[in-house]
Amino acid sequence: MRIFGHPLHPMLVHFPIVFWSVATSAEVASQVGVELPVSLALAATAAGVVTAIPAMIAGYLDLARLRKNADAMIAAERHMISAGGAWMVYLSCLLVYVSDGEIVAGGSPVTLVCSLCGLGLTVCAGWYGGRLVYGHGAGVDPDLTVPPKHSGETISGPEPEDRGNAAASPR
């Protein structure tokens, strides 16, 4: 999925990564005695869970366009499982924060373990996402994706063998 020619999924994933990193940092800091607002970890976790939803939707739409026989499919599946696992762990952490109607964030061993596991899965998802782009060319290599279906109209442009000459020609 692209917007103005740029892939949308890589633009969106930064938000949950930052929010979940802040949430985990707040959990660790509260365990070592740093005084932080109790709601910081809760708010960052909630923001990460919410902002991950459009990122996952855009990623799924990109996954649907990958050629099924591509070597990148294994990395894509591992990326998706890691990212989905991180989302579920942080969602569980969020439910622990608000259990029994009271906020218990900050200093809870359960929320600390949830946050650390979620961050570990987020790192794995990022690693596999990097392998998809830099190792396999996902989102960059047109031979790796199935062309989108359109209404029969053709998009004119230079032929692949003419791209080098078109760029060098004077305007």
Beta strands, then each sheet from edge to edge (+ up, - down):
strand 1: 2-3
strand 2: 6-7
sheet 1: 1+ 2-
end
